[in-house]
Amino acid sequence: MHYLIVSFTHKNTNINTREKLAFSNNLEKETFLNIAISTNYINGLILTSTCNRVEIVASVSDIQQSVEKILEVLSQRSQVDIKELNDIVDIYEDENAVRHLFTVVSSLDSLVIGETQIAGQFKDAFKFSRDNKFTNKSLTRMTNYAFKCAKNVRNTTSLGTGSVSVASAAVAKAKLIFKDKEKPKVLVIGAGEMSELTVRHFLRDGFTVILISRDIKKAQLLASIVIKSNSTYTTSMIEVQPYNDLEYLLSTSKLLVTATSAPYPIITDDMVNQVSFSRYWFDIAIPRDIDTISNKDVNVYAVDDLKDIVDDNLNSRAVQAKEAYLIISSMTKEFYIWIGSLGVEPLIKDIYLEANQIIAKRIDNAISKRFISIDNKENISHLCQTIMNEFLHTSSSNLRDPNKKLNSDRAINIITSLYGIKES
C-alpha cells in the first residue's frame, strides 16, 4: 500500500486552470470519485476542492498507474489537456504525501498561513468520502493523525490566532484602499462560510454591510447570527436586500466582496454601468463570480491578487511557521512508527503463538512415544518456552525498532512467509 497525493494549488496552478479543475457540487465530486476508483490499484480516495486547491489524497497499490488514471479523469472532466496537467501537477508519495497532508491540514500550505478554514474543508472532504464508501482504513488512519498534528500545531504555536483567512486578506486589502477615505457601505454577495467571515471582519473594522443572496432567508439568518454574536452590533449594521437588486447595487457600491458557490460568473460585463466613482470589487470565489469587466472604474481583485497581504502575513508568522514545520516533521515520523507497529505487533504475537504450538505438539508427541514422562511435561514445556523466547527476543526487538526499517509492508510479508505464518 502506498499513500499518494495529486496536487493542484495556488503554488503551481494559475487561477484560470484552478477554475476549470474545481468541483462545484457533491454530484460532480461523487462522479469523479466513482470513475477514478474503478480500478484494482486505487483503494481509497479523498477529494478536496477549495478556492486555492484541488487535491486528491489516495491509498494505492501502484503509484504510476494511479497518477495516470487520476490525471486522465481530471483532464476529461475539466477539458484541460493532460499534458498541461502533467506539466504543473505536484505528486507526493508515501512519507512525502503524509508530510504534505499534515502541512495542509495544519494550514501551512494555505495562501494565508494559519487560516483555519482548510481543516474544516478537509474534514468535510473526508466525511464525504467516508459516507460514500470511497475511503479505507489506511486513509482514515492518516486523516485522523493529520487532525492530531493540526491540533498540536494550534496548541503549540500562535499560527491560528487572529484573523487569518482569504476573507481577512480581502478585508485587509480593502482597509488599505480606503485608509484615508470615508468607509463605504460594503456589498457582500453570498451567505456561506466565506461570506460570514467577510461580514464579521468588516463589522469588526467599523464598516457597515449590505448582504444579498439568492436565498434571502439564508441571508437574513446569517445577518441575525452575526448581529447577535456581539452586544455592540445593531441591526442597522447589516442590511439584507433582495438578490434581484444586484444590478442596481453594482452601480452604487464602491466596495464589494463576492463569495458564492455558483459554477458560472454571476456578475457579467453587461451588468456594469458607468458611474462617476471608482469601485473596488473582491472576488474570492472559485470558480470566479466576476467575469471580465471592461469598465475602467471597476478594479477587480481575485484570490491571487492578494499577494502583498499574503506576504505580510507570511513574514509576520515566519518564526511560528518554522516551529510548526518541526512539529509536522516529528509527527510524520511518529505516524510511520505507529503504522509500522500496527503490522509488527500482530506478527510478533503470531510468531510466538506458532512457536508455542510447535512446543506443545512436540512434547505431546514425545510423551505418546514414551521419550519423556508425563510427570515432566510442565517442566520441559517451561524450559522449551524459555529457550524459544530467548531465541526470538532479538528478532522481535529488531522488528519493533523503527530504525531497522523492518516494519514496511514488504518486510512484514517476507517475514510472514519465512515463518509460514497464516493470515488471521
C-alpha positions in Angstrom: 0.0 0.0 0.0 1.2 3.5 -0.8 0.0 7.0 0.1 -0.4 9.3 -2.9 -1.4 13.0 -3.3 -2.1 14.6 -6.7 -2.0 18.3 -6.0 -3.0 21.5 -7.9 -2.8 24.6 -5.7 -2.1 28.4 -5.8 1.6 27.5 -5.8 1.6 25.6 -9.1 -1.6 26.3 -10.9 -3.0 29.7 -12.1 -6.5 30.7 -11.2 -7.9 30.1 -14.8 -6.8 26.4 -14.6 -8.0 26.1 -11.0 -11.4 27.3 -12.0 -11.6 24.5 -14.7 -10.5 21.9 -12.2 -12.8 23.0 -9.4 -15.8 20.9 -8.3 -18.9 23.0 -7.7 -21.2 20.4 -6.0 -21.2 16.9 -4.4 -22.6 15.3 -7.5 -19.6 16.3 -9.5 -17.3 15.0 -6.7 -19.1 11.7 -6.5 -19.0 11.2 -10.2 -15.3 11.8 -10.4 -14.5 9.6 -7.4 -16.6 6.8 -8.8 -14.7 6.8 -12.1 -11.3 7.2 -10.5 -11.7 4.4 -8.0 -13.0 1.9 -10.6 -9.6 0.2 -10.8 -7.9 -2.6 -8.9 -4.9 -0.3 -7.9 -6.7 2.7 -6.3 -8.2 1.6 -2.9 -9.3 4.8 -1.4 -9.8 8.5 -2.4 -10.4 11.9 -0.7 -11.1 14.9 -2.9 -10.5 18.5 -1.7 -11.7 21.4 -3.8 -11.4 24.9 -2.4 -10.6 28.4 -3.8 -6.9 27.6 -3.6 -6.5 23.9 -4.2 -7.8 20.8 -5.9 -6.1 17.8 -4.3 -6.7 14.1 -4.5 -5.5 12.1 -1.5 -5.3 8.4 -2.3 -4.4 4.9 -0.9 -3.0 2.9 -3.9 -1.1 -0.3 -4.8 0.5 1.2 -7.9 1.6 4.8 -7.8 2.4 5.4 -11.5 -0.9 3.8 -12.8 -2.9 5.7 -10.1 -1.4 9.1 -11.1 -2.1 8.4 -14.8 -5.7 7.4 -14.0 -6.4 10.4 -11.8 -5.0 12.9 -14.3 -6.9 11.2 -17.1 -10.2 11.6 -15.3 -9.4 15.2 -14.3 -8.5 16.1 -17.8 -11.7 14.6 -19.3 -14.0 16.4 -16.9 -12.1 19.8 -16.9 -11.2 19.8 -20.6 -7.6 20.8 -19.6 -5.1 19.0 -21.8 -3.5 16.1 -19.9 0.0 17.4 -21.0 -0.7 20.7 -19.3 -1.8 18.8 -16.1 1.4 16.7 -16.2 3.5 19.8 -16.5 2.1 21.6 -13.5 1.0 18.9 -11.1 2.8 18.2 -7.8 2.9 14.5 -6.9 3.6 13.4 -3.3 4.3 9.8 -2.4 4.3 7.8 0.8 6.1 9.7 3.6 6.1 12.9 1.5 2.4 12.5 1.0 1.8 12.1 4.7 4.0 15.2 5.5 2.2 17.2 2.8 -1.3 16.4 4.2 -0.1 17.2 7.7 1.2 20.6 6.4 -2.1 21.3 4.5 -4.4 20.5 7.4 -2.1 22.5 9.8 -2.7 25.4 7.4 1.0 25.9 6.5 0.3 25.3 2.8 -2.5 27.8 2.5 -2.4 31.1 0.6 -2.9 32.7 4.0 -0.7 30.9 6.5 -2.6 30.0 9.7 -6.1 30.2 8.2 -8.4 27.8 9.9 -10.9 27.0 7.1 -8.7 24.3 5.5 -9.0 21.9 8.4 -12.8 22.1 8.3 -12.8 21.8 4.5 -10.6 18.7 4.6 -12.8 17.2 7.4 -15.8 17.7 5.2 -14.0 16.1 2.2 -13.0 13.1 4.4 -16.6 12.8 5.7 -18.0 12.9 2.2 -15.6 10.1 1.0 -16.3 8.0 4.2 -20.1 8.4 3.9 -20.0 7.4 0.2 -17.5 4.5 0.8 -14.6 6.0 -1.1 -12.1 5.8 1.8 -10.4 2.9 3.5 -8.7 2.1 6.8 -5.3 3.5 5.6 -6.7 6.9 4.6 -8.8 7.0 7.8 -5.6 6.4 9.9 -3.7 9.1 8.0 -6.6 11.6 8.2 -7.0 11.2 12.0 -3.3 11.7 12.5 -3.4 14.8 10.3 -6.0 16.3 12.6 -4.0 15.3 15.6 -1.0 17.1 14.1 -3.0 20.2 13.3 -4.3 20.3 16.9 -0.7 20.0 18.1 0.4 22.9 15.9 -2.5 25.1 17.0 -1.9 24.4 20.7 1.9 24.8 20.5 2.1 27.9 18.2 0.1 31.0 17.7 -0.5 30.4 13.9 -4.2 30.0 14.3 -4.8 33.2 16.4 -6.1 36.4 15.0 -7.9 36.9 11.7 -6.4 34.7 9.1 -8.3 33.7 6.0 -8.7 34.6 2.4 -11.7 36.7 3.6 -9.5 38.5 6.2 -6.8 39.2 3.5 -9.5 40.8 1.2 -10.7 42.9 4.1 -7.2 44.0 4.9 -6.6 45.0 1.3 -9.9 47.0 1.3 -8.8 48.8 4.5 -5.6 49.8 2.8 -7.5 51.2 -0.2 -9.9 53.2 2.0 -7.3 54.1 4.6 -7.6 57.8 4.2 -11.1 57.8 2.8 -14.6 57.6 4.3 -15.6 53.9 4.8 -18.2 52.9 2.2 -21.0 50.5 2.8 -19.8 47.0 1.7 -21.9 44.9 -0.6 -21.3 41.2 0.3 -22.7 38.6 -2.1 -23.4 35.1 -0.7 -24.5 33.6 2.6 -21.9 30.8 3.1 -19.0 30.4 5.4 -16.7 32.7 3.5 -19.3 35.4 3.3 -20.0 35.2 7.0 -16.2 35.6 7.7 -16.2 38.6 5.4 -19.1 40.2 7.2 -17.6 39.6 10.6 -14.2 41.1 9.6 -15.8 44.3 8.1 -18.1 44.9 11.1 -15.1 44.5 13.4 -13.3 47.2 11.4 -16.2 49.7 11.5 -17.8 49.1 8.1 -21.5 48.5 7.5 -22.7 45.8 5.2 -25.4 45.2 2.5 -25.9 41.4 2.3 -27.6 39.7 -0.6 -28.0 36.0 -1.6 -30.2 34.0 -4.0 -31.7 32.6 -0.8 -32.8 35.7 1.1 -33.9 33.6 4.2 -30.3 32.3 4.5 -29.0 35.9 4.2 -31.4 37.0 6.9 -30.4 34.2 9.2 -26.7 35.0 8.6 -27.3 38.6 9.5 -29.2 37.7 12.6 -26.4 35.3 13.8 -23.7 37.9 13.3 -25.5 40.7 15.0 -26.4 38.5 18.0 -22.7 37.5 18.3 -21.6 40.9 19.6 -23.5 43.1 22.0 -22.2 46.2 20.4 -23.6 45.4 17.0 -27.0 46.8 15.9 -29.4 45.6 13.2 -28.6 48.7 11.2 -25.1 47.4 10.6 -26.3 44.7 8.2 -28.9 45.4 5.6 -30.3 42.4 3.7 -31.6 43.2 0.3 -33.2 41.1 -2.5 -30.9 39.4 -5.0 -33.0 41.0 -7.8 -31.4 44.3 -6.7 -27.9 43.1 -7.7 -27.6 45.1 -10.9 -28.7 48.3 -9.1 -26.3 47.7 -6.2 -23.4 47.2 -8.6 -23.9 50.8 -9.7 -24.0 52.2 -6.2 -21.4 50.1 -4.3 -17.8 51.3 -4.1 -16.7 48.2 -2.3 -17.9 44.6 -3.0 -16.9 41.1 -1.9 -18.5 38.1 -3.6 -18.0 34.5 -2.4 -20.8 32.3 -3.8 -20.6 28.7 -4.9 -22.1 29.5 -8.4 -20.5 27.4 -11.2 -20.5 30.4 -13.5 -20.0 34.2 -13.2 -22.9 36.0 -11.5 -21.6 39.4 -12.5 -21.0 39.9 -16.2 -19.8 42.9 -18.2 -23.3 43.9 -19.5 -24.5 44.3 -15.9 -21.9 47.0 -15.1 -22.9 50.6 -15.8 -20.6 53.6 -16.0 -20.5 55.7 -12.8 -18.6 58.7 -11.5 -16.6 57.0 -8.8 -14.0 54.1 -8.6 -15.2 50.7 -7.5 -13.2 48.0 -5.8 -14.6 44.5 -6.1 -13.1 41.4 -4.4 -13.9 38.0 -6.0 -12.8 35.3 -3.5 -14.8 32.5 -5.1 -13.6 29.6 -7.2 -14.9 29.4 -9.9 -14.8 33.2 -10.0 -18.1 35.1 -9.6 -17.0 38.1 -11.7 -16.5 37.9 -15.4 -14.0 40.0 -17.3 -15.1 43.7 -16.8 -14.2 46.3 -19.4 -15.3 49.3 -17.3 -12.1 51.1 -16.2 -13.6 52.4 -13.0 -14.0 48.9 -11.7 -10.9 47.3 -10.0 -11.4 43.6 -9.6 -9.2 41.6 -7.2 -9.2 37.8 -7.4 -7.7 35.5 -4.8 -4.3 35.5 -6.4 -4.2 39.3 -6.4 -3.9 39.4 -2.6 -0.2 38.6 -2.7 1.0 41.7 -0.9 -1.3 41.0 2.1 -0.3 37.3 2.0 3.4 38.2 2.0 3.0 40.4 5.1 1.1 37.6 6.8 3.9 35.1 5.9 6.6 37.4 7.2 4.9 38.1 10.5 4.3 34.4 11.1 7.7 33.1 9.9 9.0 32.1 13.4 5.8 30.3 14.3 5.7 28.6 10.9 9.3 27.3 11.5 8.2 25.7 14.8 5.1 24.3 13.2 7.2 22.6 10.4 9.3 20.9 13.1 6.2 19.6 14.7 4.9 18.3 11.4 8.3 16.6 10.6 8.3 14.9 14.1 4.7 13.7 13.8 5.2 12.3 10.3 8.0 10.1 11.7 5.8 9.3 14.7 2.9 8.3 12.4 5.1 5.9 10.5 6.3 4.3 13.7 2.7 3.9 14.8 1.6 2.5 11.5 4.5 0.1 11.5 3.7 -1.1 15.0 0.1 -2.0 13.8 1.6 -4.6 11.5 4.5 -5.7 13.6 2.8 -6.5 16.9 0.3 -9.0 15.4 3.1 -10.6 13.5 5.3 -11.0 16.7 2.3 -12.4 18.5 1.7 -14.9 15.7 5.3 -16.0 15.7 5.3 -16.7 19.5 1.9 -18.4 19.1 3.3 -20.6 16.4 6.4 -21.4 18.5 4.2 -22.4 21.5 2.0 -24.6 19.3 5.1 -26.4 18.0 6.4 -26.9 21.5 3.1 -28.3 22.8 2.8 -30.6 19.7 6.3 -32.0 20.0 6.1 -32.5 23.8 2.7 -34.4 23.4 4.3 -36.5 20.6 7.3 -37.3 22.8 5.1 -38.3 25.7 3.0 -40.6 23.4 6.2 -42.3 22.3 7.4 -42.5 25.9 10.5 -40.5 25.2 9.6 -38.4 28.3 7.4 -38.9 31.3 4.1 -37.1 31.5 5.2 -36.1 35.0 7.9 -33.9 33.4 5.6 -32.3 30.9 5.2 -28.9 32.7 9.0 -28.5 33.4 10.0 -29.5 29.9 7.4 -27.2 28.4 8.6 -24.3 30.5 12.3 -25.0 29.5 11.4 -25.1 25.8 9.4 -21.8 26.1 12.3 -20.2 27.8 14.7 -21.3 25.1 12.3 -20.2 22.3 11.7 -16.8 24.0 15.4 -16.1 24.2 15.9 -17.2 20.6 13.1 -14.9 19.4 13.9 -11.9 21.6 16.5 -10.3 19.2 14.3 -10.7 16.1 11.3 -9.3 18.0 13.3 -6.3 19.2 14.6 -5.7 15.7 11.1 -5.8 14.3 9.9 -3.2 16.8 12.9 -0.9 16.2 11.8 1.7 13.6 15.4 2.4 12.7 15.8 -1.2 11.4 13.0 -0.4 8.8 11.6 -3.9 9.1 8.0 -2.6 9.6 7.2 -1.9 6.0 4.5 -4.0 4.2 7.1 -5.7 2.1 9.4 -6.6 5.0 6.4 -7.9 7.0 5.2 -10.0 4.1 8.7 -11.6 3.7 8.9 -12.4 7.4 5.4 -13.8 7.4 6.4 -16.1 4.5 9.7 -17.1 6.2 7.9 -18.2 9.4 5.0 -19.7 7.5 2.5 -17.6 9.4 -1.0 -17.8 8.1 -3.0 -14.5 7.9 -5.7 -14.4 10.6 
